[in-house]
Amino acid sequence: MLARGAGRERSWRERHMAETRRFYQPVAVNGSLSVSGAASVTGAATLSGGATITGGAVVNQKVTVYTADGAIAVESGVAVIEKTSAAAMTLAAPTVDGVTITIVAGTSFAHVVTGTNLFWAGETGGPFNKITTAAFIGSAATVVSRNGLWLVVSDQIATVGD
């Protein structure tokens, strides 16, 4: 008696589904995609229509370090201000919803981020013009874009005001 599978050619599924595949060009999946085990994505990944992750996932945010006065990029990630004196930064109005930026003082100076009438902080009197970090490393504020404004969803010893 032959052992299971002996004497026959393996199916396409047996030959290809149990091995690692690397793609060096864009890949489009129409329908659903299921991943069992570990998956790694290097570079950008876009999921439309939602995603289900069973188990755990590690998402590393893009970190951009700013060492001079200027504009903070309107893209999701962490903006670390490491100017060796108080920084004067700007943040433009967002054009899409859902962009999340965490602004962090990386040096012990009160850094000011200005977005004229763009910051809502869950209090009366807004929208406000500025977020100011305290003069402590780690002072921070997280903003999320919605309808052309920045909603301040958290702050760590930073102030929002005019």
N, C-alpha and C positions, 0 to 999 in steps of 0.2 A: 504494500500500500504506500502511495506517495504521501509525503508530508504536505500539510496544507500549503497551497500555493506552489509546490514543487512541480516542475514540468510545464508550467504555464507562464506566459508573459505577464508582468505586473500591469495593472491598469494605470491610466494616466493619473488618477487620484492617488494611488499608492506611490507612484514615482515622484510626484510633485508636491503633494500636500504636506508631507512630513519633513520637508527640508526648509531651511532658511532661504528667503529670497531677498535680494537687494535690488532696489530700483534706483537708477541714476537719472531718470527722466520723470517728468510729472506722471502721476498715475491717477486715473479717474475711476471711481467705482459707482456704477449705477445700481441702485438697489441697496441691499444691506451688506455690511462687512462685519464679520465676526472674528475676533482674535482670542485664541485660548493661549494662556501662558503669558510670557513677557512680550511687550512691544516697545520699540524705541523709535522716536522720530527726531531726526536732527534737521533743523531748519524750521520752516513755517509749515503749519498744518491748519487746514480750514475744515470745520465740520459744519455742515448745513443740515438743519432739521433735527438737531439734537444728537446726543451720544449717550450710550450707557457704558459705564465702566464698572466692572465687577472686580473686587479686590482693591488694589491701591493704585494710585497714580501720582507721579511726581511731576509737577509743572514748574519749570524754572522760568521766572520772569526776566525779561530783558532789563538790565541795569545800565543806566546812562549816567556818567559822572560829569558834572558841570563845574569847571574851575574858574570861570569868568562870567561877568554879567552877560545876559542874553536871553534868548527864547527857549523855553522848555518844549520839546517835541510833543505834538499831540498824537501820542501813541501809547498803548497800554504798556505799563512797566513801572520801574522804580527810577525816580530822578533824584540822584544824590548830589547835593550842592556842597562842593568841597573848596569853595573860594576861601582864600586866607584872610579875608575881611568880609564885611557884610555884603551880600550879593543883592543885586537888583535884577530880578528875573521877570519875564512876562510869560503868560499862558494865553494863547489865542482861544477864541470861541470854538468849541468842537462842531464838526459838521456831521458826525454820526453818533448815534446813541451807543452806550455800553463801553466806551473807552474808560479804563481805570488807571489812574496814575497815583502812585504814592510818592509824595515829595518829602525828602528826608534831609535834615541838616547833617552834613558829614564833617562839619567843623563847628567850633564853639562861637558862632556869630549869629545874630538875628538876621536871617535872610528873608527878603520880601519878594513875594510872587504877586504880580499885578495882572489882573484880568478885569478890565473895567466893566462893572455891573454883571459879572459872570458867576460869582460864588454864592450859592444858597447854602446856609448852614443850619437849617431847622429852627430858625428863630425869626422874630418879626424884624422888619426894617430892611430886609434884603431885596434884591441881591446886593452883595458887597463887592468891593473892589480889590481887596488884598487878603492874602494869607501871609502871616509873619511867623516864622519859626522862633522859638526861644533860643537863647544863646547857649544851647547845649547840644552836643552830638546826640542824635537820635530823636530830637524834636521833629514831629512829622504831621502830615495831613494827607488823607486819602480822598480823592475826588473821583466821581463817576459822571460821565457825560450823559445829559438827557435834555432833549429839545433845545439844543444850542447853548445850554448852561452847564456849569460844573456844580454838582451836588456834593457837598462836603459830608462824607459818610462817617468819617472818624478823624480825630485829631489827638495828638500826643503833645501836650504843652505847646501847642501852636494856637494863634488867634486868627479869627476871621473878622474882618471889619473894613472900615473906610479909612 
